[in-house]
Amino acid sequence: MFDRLSDRFDGILKRLRGKGRLTEADVDEMLGEIRSALLEADVNVRVVRSVVSRIREQAIGIELSKSLDPGQQVIKIVNQELTAMLGGEVLKITYASRPPTVILMAGLQGSGKTTASGKLARWFKSQGRNPLLVGADLQRPAAVEQLRTLGRQIDVPVFSEADDIVRSGKGDPVSVAQRGLQEARRLGKDVLIIDTAGRLAIDEELMEEVRRISATTEPHYTFLVIDAMTGQDAVDTAERFHQALAIDGVILSKLDGDARGGAALSVKEVIGRPIAFASTGEKLDAFEQFHPDRVASRILGMGDMLSLIEKAEQVLDQEQAEAAATRLMEGEFTLDDFLEQMQAVKKMGPINNLLGMMPGMPKELKGAKIEDDQLSRVEAIIRSMTPVERRKPEMINGSRRLRIANGSGTSTGEVNRLVKQFSEMQKMMKRFGGMAGGKKGKRRMPMMPPGFPGMN
């Protein structure tokens, strides 16, 4: 989502790097470009004015540092202000001393609220919690069925009205929410997530219904789900909801889209409430706590290695990773090992997203379109090899290449390219192995060969 803004900042800050001193004219020129970049990203005008003013105040009075040149110091200031603009700190969930912790989900129709409810329930499960979902969106019968489908996929129970009442649209959302709370206590659930009705636009009827549910269930957190693709409209929605409901945080849906990102950059400054979570893809596991500092670093091209490592730790078996790393350093890394590593990388999410988290990654690679289909083709090639060929790919001659290509539904050229790239990686890592050593206990990342398909 922030690719265009990141490109603009990259150009602005690149001109500052290595400067021995910054004049007031340099600062004013930089601030003019930052203002323009933020406005182009659809950031709220009041927010832009405030942020630029704070950056100027700090940059003009900048003092020489032994460790950082003036350009680096300005970059540090911009990073700090972007982080503050995005919310500053991660919203930490405090659980109720008397369960369940009640969470009320609000938002307009089409914002992704019901899906976000399911994703949030899955996230709580990953934290060792035992959630219950409540379908209180009785305006739209399909919403309850959608929530039930999500519940089955993540193995979380869903409480709502009986099917005939849901279909009739005559149920009482307030009663459903109240009975859902009683059911959560009866079942010993420690988190209750209430999905409420949305409307195509904010109206008093919608607000009154949500207010009544809130008064009845006394939620510990009220989250507003807003579509990150809607730009300033999302911020206006957040402002009006907050005035009526006093929300505690925002959940951004569709943060993986190609919109300009103005909603994410504006909402905290406008309503004074943080972004709590963000949905980063269509899959149910594409949902995470929002880390303002990490997002700011990615916008400024500094990468986000912490998130990358966390994703790796969720999918990697540490002992297997250590063993694979040792074999690689000793030049014994086989195509079987590579296949295992590639499958781990695929579990971490879209390759394009992972590239964006790597610091110093060239802009061309960040923009490379690496589709799942390309990874599947590489996987098919390796699976079409015999066990011996995977251990010794140098033995793959012309007839073997043809057999592998036919078996995998690819071309001999693709087989040649994979074998060649893998051979180059083996040689490089064998040379590197003697220098790097095989220290254990480090957090390991999955390894992919240079010239990976789609990155040539």
Order of alpha helices (4+ residues) and beta strands (2+ residues): alpha-alpha-alpha-alpha-beta-alpha-beta-alpha-beta-alpha-alpha-beta-alpha-beta-alpha-beta-alpha-beta-beta-alpha-alpha-alpha-alpha-alpha-alpha-alpha-alpha-alpha-alpha
